[in-house]
Amino acid sequence: MLETKKPLLRNSGFFVRMRLPHNARNHRNLEKSFCYRCFKWILWFSISFYFFSSFLITSNKPTPSLSRTTLSRFREARALIEDPPLNSAAALRHHLMNPNDSNKLKGMKVYVYDLPPKYNRDWLSNERCSSHLFAAEVAIHRALMSSEVRTLDPWEADFFFVPVYVSCNFSKVNGFPAIGHARSLMASAVRHISSQLPFWNRSRGSDHVFVASHDFGSCFHTMEDMAMADGVPEFLRNSIVLQTFGVKHKHPCQDVENVVIPPYVSPESVRATLEKSPLDGRRDIFAFFRGKMEVHPKNISGRFYSKRVRTMIWRRYGNDRRFYLKRHRFAGYQSEIVRSKFCLCPTGWAPWSPRLVESVALGCVPVIIADGIRLPFPSAVPWAAISLTVAEKDVDKLGKILEHVAATNLTAIQRNLWDPEVRKALLFYDPILEGDATWQVLVALSGKLDRSHKQPRVSIQ
């Protein structure tokens, strides 16, 4: 057998002494042979190189940016908020896909501007501001304020977060967010920070981060034709925008460095629903959709709502018993999602909708009917393994497609979908949890550290 004595660390590396198996009678002749000596030297060199390389790799590992105290707080919060893993295989699969999650932030630091209340805190007087589908702008701000990546010293920051809430101006007519003031409010915030501190002017805003969590993101319009005509405001075009809008083709509303983020869905509402109806409970609804479906779509500026996709769904499947389609609002609709096998996520005015997040969070297979959509956090969410994509032109075939999937690989899709790490990646928690939506934003930013203008500190010893 191979016997190895305890390695001795010398200045030149590791020294390994060993006795190789041999025949007692031929040992003296074999020891003298040239081949044996070569073999022994090659083996010695290989083992020494292995130990030396392992030493270098271990000693140069990046230090995690989160402290032990923070990780303990994460574990306590996760125990209260998250569901236990459905099986150990899901946890193992996540570990293999995402090794060393806590090292992904690369020691990155973010400075959060303390803006006057008119840019953010004043809007919170309306409770909807922090809970509606555009509330990612509030959720990310809150999570960063208590995060370990936040720095109070702007000189050591890699990125600068500008917390402006532009989606909380709710219309008194229909209750929807009105964002006509968004451009001027953003421009005012930029003038403020550029006059107070030198960092915007130093980088021309390239290391500054904004949130645009509404229909067409950084174009700040609810109608696509107007959004495309105006494009991204000039003062933002050098910055980074976290936006819910994203498509795979060229589009004026993504002519800026951007990260696609999920719309806001309350983690508390998801938890409350799952406490009443577990993920693996009875799902007696085959295909579900509740929302706006126009029977006779109106032509608005040459465009039809949802490109008539929702109208086609209603006309084709409105009387089909397999499809549970409802056109009116219902506050408890999450209880319907958790009972459903497939949840339709058709395009509206914009390609994205909160149904995508709600479906994943509540274990209903999302059926994405929005050509060319870019989905959030593809490195953390295995979209191809947890969802179905149906082309808008194939809506007439939707019933057959879903029946085929139900008869073949629905169980496998659900197994992937019900991984708690997948659900967590699309929800914004406060405080931040490792792996949640704000964490995924930080991971995405850590991949853009070439935009950082932080000056390295020089230590004098």
Salt bridges, closest charged atoms under 4 A:
GLU3 OE1 - ARG19 NH2 2.74
GLU31 OE1 - HIS27 NE2 3.98
GLU31 OE2 - LYS40 NZ 3.60
GLU82 OE2 - ARG78 NE 3.33
GLU82 OE2 - LYS424 NZ 3.30
ASP83 OD2 - ARG423 NH2 2.80
ASP101 OD2 - HIS94 NE2 3.34
ASP101 OD1 - LYS104 NZ 3.33
ASP114 OD1 - ARG121 NH1 3.71
ASP153 OD2 - ARG457 NH2 2.83
ASP158 OD2 - LYS454 NZ 3.45
ASP207 OD2 - ARG202 NH2 3.73
ASP207 OD1 - HIS208 ND1 2.90
ASP207 OD2 - HIS453 ND1 3.94
GLU224 OE2 - HIS251 NE2 2.89
GLU224 OE1 - ARG303 NH1 3.57
ASP230 OD2 - HIS221 NE2 2.82
GLU234 OE1 - ARG237 NH1 3.25
ASP255 OD1 - LYS250 NZ 3.65
GLU257 OE2 - LYS448 NZ 2.58
GLU257 OE1 - ARG451 NH1 3.76
ASP284 OD2 - ARG282 NH1 3.62
ASP284 OD2 - ARG339 NH2 3.00
GLU294 OE2 - LYS292 NZ 3.56
ASP320 OD2 - ARG322 NH2 2.68
GLU336 OE2 - ARG290 NH2 2.79
GLU392 OE2 - LYS307 NZ 3.10
ASP394 OD1 - LYS393 NZ 3.35
ASP394 OD1 - LYS397 NZ 3.66
GLU403 OE2 - ARG322 NH1 3.28
ASP419 OD2 - ARG93 NH2 3.95
GLU421 OE2 - ARG78 NH2 3.38
GLU421 OE1 - HIS94 NE2 3.66
GLU421 OE1 - LYS424 NZ 3.35
